Amino acid sequence: MSRFDPPRSEWRFRLIFSLCGLAMLIGGLIYRWGEPLGPGAWEAILIAVVFFGGTTVYSTRKLMKRGE
């Protein structure tokens, strides 16, 4: 753990923000009732999943590590 790491409250904020982003993405897909029509839509979904999913995993790992 580095002394320059952000505090736990910021890791919690990042985790909540990324979970909300994933929830909005899923909500948007459910609202549309179907799969995206073109490659641009798939690309946007993939980028959002990688960003929010990666942030979720990273924040969770940091919070678990600091809990030790």
Buried (B, 14 or more C-beta within 10 A) or exposed (E): EEEEEEEEEEBEEBBEBBBEBBEEBEEEBEEEEEEBEEEEEEEEBEEBBEBBBEBBEBBBEBBEEEEE
